[in-house]
């Protein structure tokens, strides 16, 4: 974080370091649950285990810190949910995919136990904060317009209910020092928090120009489970053609 009064970089109060041993252990302790029936027939939460899955040559085990974009930790939660964790630029990403037939519950326990009430900043971003730190979760889901996830937080624990049909989902963890310098900053995103949130849900638009006759082109590329669209720019081509005719004295 940046100390505006002293104009210096100050150390983080809470660690951003991502560490895994199959489950995430820092910056939060990860656990998975599903709803089942107990001996009396009542609905109860039942713990879900994991199976390591190979990804980029890694088969699970203790990794700390998980810092390179090309290094990921992937496991199978239960039987059909694949969870992948990656970390870069001080954030931790959790990517969920697969087919689930019943509600799954992801719990993330952070060391911040005494904090202000859970805050919903916008449709993508929620956070908890105390006098020195803020922990934000940013959610991106391809299930547009459907309420397929429910999030709450208490005593440092985020509880995320994931319904069937909601996958894939990406969850970004942002840990930062609280801005105590600017007025009203406790109700607004920091510059870092805003950039990291927009990087997740405000996908960049790319344009491709090709030689010869322009035809609509739509391609999808995948990098770290993030899909982008590339469309041929017809308007740019027409503007280029118009400039060429003006430069040559035609039109």
C-alpha positions in Angstrom: 0.0 0.0 0.0 1.0 3.7 -0.4 1.3 6.0 2.6 0.0 9.3 1.3 1.1 11.3 4.4 4.7 10.1 4.2 4.7 9.5 0.5 6.3 6.0 0.9 5.3 2.4 0.1 4.2 0.7 3.2 4.1 -3.0 3.9 1.0 -5.0 3.6 -0.9 -5.7 6.9 -2.3 -8.9 5.5 -0.4 -11.2 3.2 -1.3 -11.4 -0.5 0.8 -14.5 -1.0 -1.1 -17.5 -2.5 -0.2 -20.9 -1.0 -1.8 -24.2 -1.8 -1.6 -27.8 -0.6 -4.4 -29.1 -2.7 -6.7 -26.6 -1.1 -5.9 -22.9 -0.8 -4.2 -22.0 2.5 -3.2 -18.4 2.0 -4.5 -15.7 1.7 -7.5 -17.7 2.8 -8.3 -21.2 4.0 -10.5 -22.9 1.4 -13.1 -25.6 2.2 -15.9 -27.1 0.1 -19.3 -28.4 1.2 -22.5 -29.7 -0.3 -26.0 -30.2 1.1 -27.0 -33.7 2.1 -29.3 -35.5 4.5 -28.1 -36.4 7.9 -29.2 -39.5 9.9 -32.5 -37.8 10.9 -33.3 -36.8 7.3 -32.5 -33.1 7.8 -30.5 -31.1 5.3 -26.9 -30.6 6.5 -23.6 -29.5 5.1 -21.2 -32.3 4.2 -17.5 -31.8 3.6 -16.2 -32.4 0.1 -12.7 -33.7 -0.6 -10.5 -33.2 -3.6 -8.5 -35.2 -6.1 -5.3 -33.6 -7.6 -5.4 -33.0 -11.3 -2.5 -32.5 -13.6 -2.1 -29.0 -15.0 1.1 -27.6 -16.6 3.0 -30.6 -15.1 1.8 -29.9 -11.6 -0.1 -32.6 -9.7 -0.9 -30.8 -6.4 1.1 -30.7 -3.2 2.4 -27.7 -1.3 3.2 -24.7 -3.4 4.1 -21.4 -1.8 4.1 -18.9 -3.1 2.1 -19.5 -6.2 3.2 -16.4 -8.1 3.8 -17.1 -11.8 0.9 -16.7 -14.2 1.9 -20.0 -15.9 1.9 -21.9 -12.6 -1.6 -23.1 -11.5 -3.0 -25.5 -8.9 -5.9 -27.6 -10.2 -8.0 -30.1 -8.3 -11.3 -31.9 -8.7 -13.8 -31.0 -6.0 -16.1 -33.9 -5.2 -16.5 -35.7 -8.5 -17.4 -33.1 -11.2 -16.3 -29.7 -10.2 -12.8 -28.6 -11.4 -11.2 -25.8 -9.4 -8.1 -24.0 -10.6 -6.1 -21.4 -8.7 -3.6 -19.0 -10.1 -1.9 -15.8 -8.8 -0.3 -12.7 -10.3 0.1 -9.0 -9.5 -0.9 -9.5 -5.9 -4.3 -11.2 -6.6 -5.5 -14.8 -6.4 -7.9 -16.2 -8.9 -10.2 -19.2 -8.4 -11.7 -20.6 -11.6 -14.6 -23.1 -11.3 -15.9 -25.2 -14.1 -17.8 -28.5 -14.7 -21.3 -29.8 -14.2 -22.8 -30.0 -10.7 -26.3 -31.4 -9.9 -26.7 -29.9 -6.5 -25.7 -26.7 -4.6 -22.0 -26.5 -3.7 -20.7 -24.2 -0.9 -17.3 -22.6 -1.0 -16.0 -21.2 2.3 -13.0 -18.9 2.4 -11.7 -18.1 5.9 -9.5 -15.0 6.2 -7.4 -13.9 9.2 -9.5 -10.7 9.5 -12.0 -11.8 12.2 -13.2 -8.4 13.5 -14.4 -6.2 10.7 -17.1 -3.8 9.5 -20.4 -5.2 8.1 -20.2 -7.1 4.8 -20.3 -4.6 1.9 -21.8 -5.1 -1.5 -20.1 -2.5 -3.7 -21.7 -3.4 -7.0 -23.1 -6.5 -8.9 -19.5 -7.9 -9.2 -17.7 -6.8 -6.0 -18.1 -7.4 -2.3 -15.7 -6.8 0.6 -15.0 -6.8 4.3 -12.6 -4.3 5.9 -11.3 -3.3 9.3 -9.2 -0.3 10.3 -6.2 -1.3 8.3 -7.1 -3.7 5.5 -9.7 -4.6 2.9 -10.5 -8.0 1.4 -12.5 -8.0 -1.8 -14.1 -10.7 -3.8 -14.9 -10.0 -7.5 -17.2 -12.5 -9.2 -17.4 -13.1 -12.9 -20.0 -15.6 -14.3 -21.0 -16.5 -17.8 -24.6 -17.0 -16.6 -25.7 -13.5 -17.3 -29.0 -12.4 -15.8 -29.3 -15.4 -13.5 -28.9 -15.4 -9.7 -26.7 -18.4 -9.6 -24.5 -17.5 -6.7 -25.1 -16.1 -3.2 -22.3 -14.6 -1.1 -22.2 -13.6 2.6 -19.4 -12.9 5.1 -19.1 -13.0 8.8 -16.1 -13.1 11.2 -13.7 -13.3 8.2 -15.5 -16.1 6.5 -16.9 -15.7 3.0 -19.7 -18.2 2.2 -20.3 -18.6 -1.5 -23.3 -20.8 -2.6 -22.9 -22.1 -6.2 -26.0 -23.4 -7.8 -26.3 -26.0 -10.7 -26.1 -24.3 -14.1 -24.0 -21.4 -12.8 -20.6 -22.6 -14.0 -18.1 -21.5 -15.1 -17.4 -18.9 -12.5 -14.2 -16.9 -11.7 -13.6 -15.5 -8.3 -10.8 -12.9 -7.7 -9.4 -12.3 -4.3 -8.0 -8.8 -3.7 -6.1 -8.1 -0.5 -5.0 -4.5 0.1 -4.3 -1.9 2.8 -7.2 0.3 3.6 -7.0 3.9 2.3 -7.3 6.0 5.4 -6.1 9.2 3.8 -8.8 10.2 1.3 -12.2 11.2 2.5 -14.9 8.7 1.8 -12.3 6.1 0.7 -13.8 3.4 3.0 -16.9 3.4 0.7 -15.1 3.4 -2.6 -12.7 1.2 -4.5 -9.0 2.0 -4.4 -7.2 2.6 -7.7 -5.6 -0.9 -7.4 -8.9 -2.5 -6.4 -10.7 -0.9 -9.3 -8.0 -1.9 -11.9 -7.9 -5.5 -10.6 -11.7 -5.8 -10.7 -12.1 -4.3 -14.2 -9.4 -6.6 -15.4 -11.6 -9.5 -14.5 -15.1 -8.6 -15.7 -14.5 -5.8 -18.2 -13.0 -8.0 -20.9 -10.8 -6.2 -23.5 -12.2 -5.8 -27.0 -9.8 -6.8 -29.8 -9.9 -5.9 -33.5 -8.2 -7.8 -36.3 -7.4 -6.3 -39.7 -6.5 -8.5 -42.6 -5.4 -7.9 -46.2 -7.8 -8.3 -49.0 -11.6 -8.4 -48.8 -12.9 -8.0 -45.3 -15.3 -10.7 -44.1 -16.7 -11.0 -40.6 -14.3 -13.1 -38.5 -15.1 -14.4 -35.1 -12.6 -16.3 -33.2 -12.2 -17.3 -29.5 -8.9 -17.6 -27.8 -8.4 -19.0 -24.3 -5.7 -17.9 -21.9 -5.8 -19.0 -18.3 -9.5 -19.8 -18.8 -10.3 -16.2 -19.9 -12.2 -16.1 -23.3 -11.9 -13.1 -25.6 -13.6 -12.3 -28.9 -11.9 -11.0 -32.0 -14.0 -9.4 -34.7 -13.0 -8.0 -38.0 -13.3 -4.2 -38.1 -15.4 -3.3 -41.2 -15.7 0.4 -40.3 -12.0 0.7 -39.9 -11.6 -0.8 -43.3 -14.0 1.6 -44.9 -12.4 4.6 -43.3 -9.0 3.4 -44.5 -10.5 3.0 -48.0 -12.0 6.5 -47.9 -8.7 8.0 -46.9 -6.9 6.2 -49.7 -9.4 7.6 -52.3 -9.0 11.2 -50.9 -5.2 10.9 -51.0 -5.3 9.8 -54.6 -7.6 12.6 -55.7 -10.7 10.4 -56.2 -14.1 11.0 -54.5 
